[in-house]
Amino acid sequence: DFGRKAENAVAIELVRRRYEPQYHKEGADVDFVIKEGLKLTGINVCWEKKTPAREKENLDEFAKLRKGAQTKLLAGKNEISEWMENKG
């Protein structure tokens, strides 16, 4: 399952970057939540380039619950690879 492998690769990279990624399940699933100072960022990872609507909807719900939180959707092999190479 490439989706799980992509999530694992992102998790490993987040830890390598010295984040402590957490899973969020309060109303909506978010693969990873990281904290930079007081700023929260929710990250969803999707292997398919054509992202299911629920991935974006879950991030939007997370942003509503955690006012001021940022979100990032990594969708497709190229976008995931680029994020990992660009360190951000």
C-alpha atoms as one frame of an Amber mdcrd trajectory, in Angstrom:
protein
   0.000   0.000   0.000   1.794   3.103  -1.279  -0.389   5.420   0.813   0.845
   3.918   4.073   4.431   3.948   2.860   4.091   7.624   1.925   2.699   8.439
   5.386   5.552   6.516   7.015   8.137   8.359   4.911   6.632  11.724   5.894
   6.530  10.688   9.566  10.202   9.702   9.466  11.113  12.972   7.766   9.178
  15.006  10.352  11.020  13.254  13.187  14.309  13.759  11.354  13.467  17.476
  11.224  13.046  17.301  15.008   9.262  17.596  15.144   7.123  15.409  17.371
   4.286  14.566  14.971   0.952  13.720  16.538  -2.196  12.206  15.044  -5.377
  14.284  15.291  -8.810  12.663  15.647 -11.174  15.280  16.997 -14.015  15.505
  14.533 -11.715  14.989  11.550  -8.693  12.801  10.884  -5.414  14.610  10.280
  -2.374  12.436   9.617   0.115  14.653  11.442   0.025  17.723  13.640   3.302
  19.477  14.304   4.045  22.404  16.550   6.497  25.207  15.786   6.583  27.438
  18.831   2.903  28.154  19.412   1.917  27.575  15.780   0.173  24.320  14.827
   0.253  22.800  11.355  -1.974  19.926  10.263  -0.597  17.723   7.481  -2.447
  15.147   5.410  -0.650  12.794   3.044  -2.310  11.224   0.006  -0.446   9.075
  -2.509  -2.953   9.693  -5.299  -2.544  12.896  -7.303  -6.345  13.207  -7.492
  -6.988  13.814  -3.827 -10.253  12.622  -2.257 -12.331  15.583  -1.029 -12.257
  14.263   2.539  -8.513  14.965   2.816  -9.023  18.711   2.281 -12.262  18.744
   4.272 -10.520  17.181   7.274  -7.780  19.820   7.137 -10.395  22.586   6.920
 -12.194  21.132   9.947  -8.897  20.972  11.863  -8.191  24.632  11.043 -11.640
  25.614  12.347 -11.144  23.671  15.592  -7.632  25.020  16.129  -7.963  28.689
  15.297  -4.868  30.036  13.586  -3.590  26.589  12.631  -2.030  26.161   9.230
  -2.600  23.165   6.981  -0.618  21.353   4.345  -1.808  18.686   1.923   0.884
  16.528   0.339  -0.761  14.808  -2.621   0.900  12.592  -5.177   4.376  11.157
  -5.510   5.894  14.317  -7.004   4.541  16.676  -4.343   5.592  14.374  -1.495
   9.071  13.961  -2.998   9.433  17.702  -3.544   8.415  18.438   0.059  10.956
  15.929   1.347  13.736  17.356  -0.863  12.948  21.021  -0.141  12.782  20.545
   3.623   9.522  22.385   3.940
